[in-house]
Amino acid sequence: MRIEIRGREVGVTAALTEHVERRLRFALGRFATKVRRATVRLSDANGPRGGVDKLCRIAVTMPRFQPMVIEDTASDLYAAIDRASDRASRVVERQLSRSRNRHPVPALDTGEAA
């Protein structure tokens, strides 16, 4: 799984990068073989004015699926990252579960009569 981090109006520091990578690897680690890429965009809508305007947008790309985009806004960027990562895990799990339910595996024929 490749993780790409971009910032707009936000300085992407080493500490911020480490936090994003740690949270995403924890949230999506069990899907690492299925997730091709996770692109994280961090932004500050209001700039220096403050307020609940720190945005974390995570786009998860998996083969055979449309990209999934998860967004969260908070006054603290770390909180937005945490919540978006948790939601990304649930969205990927739900998508994979739906995929398995649409294409059930046929039962094996054991040759025994019922």
Secondary structure as UniProt FT lines:
FT   STRAND          2..8
FT   HELIX           14..28
FT   HELIX           29..31
FT   TURN            32..34
FT   STRAND          37..44
FT   HELIX           47..49
FT   STRAND          54..61
FT   TURN            63..64
FT   STRAND          68..74
FT   HELIX           77..102
//
